[in-house]
Amino acid sequence: FDCILLDIQMPGVGGIELCGWLRNRPLYRRVPIIMLTAMSERDYIDRAFEAGATDYITKPFETVELAARIRVAEQLLSEIKSKDGIERQLADMTSTLDFQPAVDLEDALSFDDMPGHLELPTFKNYLERIKRSSFRYGGVIAIKIISIAEIYRGMPARDYLNFIADIGDAVSVGLRGENFHFSYAGSGYFLLLAVSVPKPGFAREIRDRIHAQIDDMDLRNPDTSSLDVRVETSRVQGTQLFATNTVEGVIEAAINDVELMIAAQ
């Protein structure tokens, strides 16, 4: 199936449980899953996305809206299949040992089994659901790997993918104990949604936690020399900005802010 629609409340196995089961099957690891439900409580929405849902529509809904969401899911699946197909063709032309996956600096990447992580389209859908609801949330923070362009140019593609996954692990572990979701948006940017209102100094504390995790990893270049990796965080883009901007506008504001932070150094 190219797209799956699930209700949350179903006899026998519930939709959230079924969503998690599907995500554990290789064939459906990345297929879009849209939840259709009358359950609008925050807990159900959070659990659905944590189980791997791509999008969420609350009943009653307009069929026009549902059709639009399915078209977005179709486009997402087409992009996934296209990229996977290119990589399979490259693999056929090279030995498994020499094969380097196709990856650009700007590519948004996803990670399997990383607590708190959402693929970028799902992250944006989650923000859109928050924006349309009356739920409170803490804000959006952009986290930037400062020397990402130099690191990208200095590594084979496979090493670069492993490096981004390592930094993703550092973000995930550094945020342990916090109520959050995060995504990798490409070009060295991680986007963080603080679900609960953060305490003062939260962004800098998160930066310091991530640095502690990176230091423990002892990351190295392909030539085994030590790799000095630092990140910077934006200020929290809070609910006032969210009320007057689109989801893309909030993300852009967070990215612009972290770039200002880096320039100020």
C-alpha positions as CSV (number, residue, x, y, z in Angstrom):
1,F,0.0,0.0,0.0
2,D,1.3,3.5,-0.9
3,C,-0.6,5.3,1.9
4,I,-2.4,4.0,5.0
5,L,-5.4,5.6,6.8
6,L,-5.9,4.5,10.4
7,D,-8.5,5.3,13.0
8,I,-7.3,5.4,16.6
9,Q,-10.2,3.6,18.1
10,M,-10.7,0.3,16.4
11,P,-11.9,-3.1,17.7
12,G,-9.1,-5.5,18.7
13,V,-5.9,-3.7,17.8
14,G,-6.0,0.1,18.2
15,G,-4.7,2.4,15.5
16,I,-1.7,3.7,17.4
17,E,-0.6,0.1,18.2
18,L,-1.1,-0.9,14.6
19,C,0.9,2.2,13.4
20,G,3.8,1.1,15.6
21,W,3.6,-2.5,14.3
22,L,3.6,-1.3,10.7
23,R,6.7,0.9,11.3
24,N,8.6,-2.1,12.5
25,R,8.1,-3.9,9.1
26,P,10.7,-2.9,6.5
27,L,8.1,-2.6,3.7
28,Y,6.2,0.1,5.7
29,R,9.0,1.8,7.5
30,R,8.5,5.0,5.5
31,V,5.1,4.7,3.9
32,P,2.8,7.6,4.8
33,I,0.4,6.8,7.6
34,I,-2.5,9.3,8.2
35,M,-4.5,9.0,11.5
36,L,-8.2,9.8,11.2
37,T,-9.9,10.1,14.5
38,A,-12.4,11.9,16.7
39,M,-9.9,11.8,19.6
40,S,-8.5,15.4,19.7
41,E,-6.8,15.2,23.1
42,R,-3.1,16.1,23.2
43,D,-2.1,12.7,24.5
44,Y,-3.6,10.9,21.5
45,I,-1.9,13.2,19.0
46,D,1.5,12.9,20.8
47,R,1.2,9.1,20.9
48,A,0.2,8.8,17.3
49,F,3.3,10.8,16.1
50,E,5.6,8.9,18.5
51,A,4.3,5.6,17.0
52,G,5.3,6.8,13.5
53,A,2.2,8.6,12.1
54,T,3.0,11.0,9.2
55,D,-0.1,13.1,9.6
56,Y,-3.2,13.5,11.8
57,I,-6.8,14.6,10.9
58,T,-9.5,15.1,13.5
59,K,-13.1,14.2,12.7
60,P,-15.3,15.7,11.4
61,F,-13.1,16.7,8.5
62,E,-13.6,18.1,5.0
63,T,-13.0,15.6,2.2
64,V,-11.1,18.4,0.4
65,E,-8.7,18.6,3.3
66,L,-8.3,14.8,3.3
67,A,-7.6,14.7,-0.4
68,A,-5.0,17.5,0.0
69,R,-3.2,15.5,2.8
70,I,-3.2,12.3,0.6
71,R,-1.7,14.3,-2.3
72,V,1.1,15.5,0.0
73,A,1.6,11.9,1.2
74,E,1.8,10.8,-2.4
75,Q,4.4,13.5,-3.2
76,L,6.4,12.4,-0.1
77,L,6.3,8.8,-1.2
78,S,7.4,9.7,-4.7
79,E,10.4,11.5,-3.4
80,I,11.4,8.6,-1.2
81,K,11.0,6.1,-4.0
82,S,13.0,8.3,-6.4
83,K,15.9,8.7,-4.0
84,D,15.9,5.0,-3.1
85,G,15.9,4.1,-6.8
86,I,18.9,6.3,-7.5
87,E,20.8,4.7,-4.7
88,R,19.9,1.2,-5.9
89,Q,21.2,2.1,-9.4
90,L,24.5,3.4,-8.0
91,A,24.8,0.3,-5.9
92,D,24.4,-1.9,-9.0
93,M,27.2,0.0,-10.7
94,T,29.7,-0.4,-7.9
95,S,30.7,-3.0,-5.4
96,T,29.0,-3.0,-2.1
97,L,32.3,-2.1,-0.4
98,D,32.8,1.0,-2.6
99,F,29.2,2.1,-2.8
100,Q,28.7,5.6,-1.5
101,P,25.0,6.7,-1.1
102,A,23.9,9.9,-2.9
103,V,23.6,12.7,-0.3
104,D,23.7,16.5,-0.6
105,L,24.5,19.0,2.1
106,E,20.9,20.3,1.9
107,D,19.3,16.9,2.3
108,A,16.9,16.4,5.2
109,L,17.8,13.0,6.7
110,S,15.9,10.6,8.9
111,F,17.1,8.2,11.6
112,D,15.6,4.9,12.8
113,D,14.9,4.2,16.4
114,M,16.1,7.5,17.8
115,P,13.9,8.8,20.7
116,G,12.1,12.1,20.0
117,H,13.0,12.1,16.2
118,L,10.5,12.8,13.5
119,E,11.1,13.0,9.8
120,L,11.0,16.6,8.5
121,P,7.5,16.3,6.8
122,T,6.1,14.7,9.9
123,F,7.7,17.3,12.1
124,K,6.1,20.1,10.1
125,N,2.7,18.3,10.2
126,Y,3.0,18.1,13.9
127,L,3.7,21.8,14.1
128,E,0.7,22.5,11.9
129,R,-1.6,20.4,14.2
130,I,-0.3,22.3,17.2
131,K,-0.9,25.6,15.4
132,R,-4.5,24.7,14.6
133,S,-5.3,23.5,18.1
134,S,-5.6,25.3,21.4
135,F,-2.8,23.3,22.9
136,R,0.0,25.1,24.6
137,Y,3.6,24.4,23.5
138,G,7.0,25.7,24.4
139,G,8.4,26.9,21.1
140,V,10.8,26.0,18.3
141,I,14.6,26.1,18.5
142,A,17.1,25.7,15.7
143,I,20.4,23.9,16.4
144,K,23.2,24.4,13.8
145,I,26.4,22.4,13.4
146,I,28.7,25.3,12.9
147,S,31.3,23.9,10.5
148,I,28.9,21.7,8.6
149,A,30.1,22.8,5.1
150,E,33.7,21.9,5.8
151,I,32.8,18.6,7.4
152,Y,30.6,17.7,4.4
153,R,33.4,18.4,1.9
154,G,35.9,16.5,4.0
155,M,34.1,13.2,4.3
156,P,32.9,10.4,1.9
157,A,29.1,10.3,1.8
158,R,28.8,7.2,4.0
159,D,31.0,8.7,6.7
160,Y,29.0,12.0,6.5
161,L,25.7,10.1,7.0
162,N,27.1,8.3,10.1
163,F,28.4,11.7,11.4
164,I,24.9,13.3,11.1
165,A,23.4,10.2,12.8
166,D,26.0,10.6,15.7
167,I,25.0,14.3,16.1
168,G,21.4,13.2,16.1
169,D,22.1,10.8,18.9
170,A,23.8,13.6,20.8
171,V,20.7,15.7,20.4
172,S,18.4,12.9,21.4
173,V,20.4,11.9,24.5
174,G,21.0,15.6,25.4
175,L,17.3,16.2,25.5
176,R,16.5,13.1,27.5
177,G,14.0,14.0,30.3
178,E,12.6,16.9,28.3
179,N,9.2,16.8,26.5
180,F,10.4,17.4,22.9
181,H,10.4,16.3,19.2
182,F,13.2,17.0,16.8
183,S,14.1,16.7,13.1
184,Y,17.1,17.1,10.8
185,A,16.3,19.7,8.1
186,G,19.6,19.5,6.2
187,S,22.5,21.9,5.9
188,G,23.5,21.2,9.5
189,Y,20.1,22.3,11.0
190,F,18.3,20.3,13.6
191,L,14.8,21.7,14.5
192,L,13.6,21.2,18.1
193,L,10.0,21.5,19.2
194,A,9.7,22.0,23.0
195,V,6.3,20.6,23.8
196,S,6.3,22.1,27.3
197,V,7.1,25.7,28.1
198,P,10.9,25.6,28.7
199,K,12.6,27.2,31.7
200,P,14.8,30.3,31.3
201,G,18.2,29.5,29.7
202,F,16.8,26.3,28.1
203,A,18.4,26.8,24.7
204,R,21.9,27.3,26.1
205,E,21.5,24.4,28.5
206,I,20.5,22.2,25.6
207,R,23.6,23.4,23.6
208,D,25.9,22.5,26.6
209,R,24.2,19.1,27.0
210,I,24.8,18.3,23.3
211,H,28.4,19.4,23.5
212,A,28.9,17.1,26.5
213,Q,27.5,14.2,24.4
214,I,29.7,15.0,21.4
215,D,32.8,15.2,23.6
216,D,32.1,11.8,25.0
217,M,31.8,10.4,21.4
218,D,35.4,11.3,20.5
219,L,34.4,11.9,16.8
220,R,37.1,11.6,14.2
221,N,37.8,12.5,10.6
222,P,38.3,9.7,8.0
223,D,42.1,10.0,8.6
224,T,41.5,9.4,12.3
225,S,42.4,12.9,13.3
226,S,40.2,14.5,16.0
227,L,37.0,16.2,14.7
228,D,36.2,19.4,16.6
229,V,32.4,19.7,16.4
230,R,30.5,22.6,18.0
231,V,26.8,23.6,17.7
232,E,24.9,26.7,18.4
233,T,21.2,27.2,19.3
234,S,18.7,29.9,18.5
235,R,16.6,31.5,21.1
236,V,13.2,29.9,21.7
237,Q,10.7,31.0,19.0
238,G,7.6,31.1,21.2
239,T,3.8,31.1,20.9
240,Q,3.4,34.8,20.0
241,L,5.5,34.3,16.8
242,F,3.6,31.1,16.1
243,A,0.3,32.8,16.2
244,T,1.2,35.3,13.5
245,N,3.3,33.1,11.2
246,T,3.1,30.0,9.1
247,V,5.0,26.9,10.2
248,E,7.6,27.6,7.5
249,G,7.8,31.2,8.9
250,V,8.5,30.0,12.4
251,I,11.2,27.5,11.2
252,E,12.8,30.3,9.1
253,A,12.8,32.6,12.1
254,A,14.6,30.0,14.2
255,I,17.2,29.4,11.5
256,N,17.8,33.1,11.0
257,D,18.2,33.5,14.7
258,V,20.8,30.8,15.1
259,E,22.8,32.2,12.2
260,L,22.8,35.6,14.0
261,M,24.1,33.8,17.1
262,I,26.9,32.2,15.1
263,A,27.8,35.5,13.3
264,A,27.9,37.3,16.7
265,Q,30.7,34.9,17.7
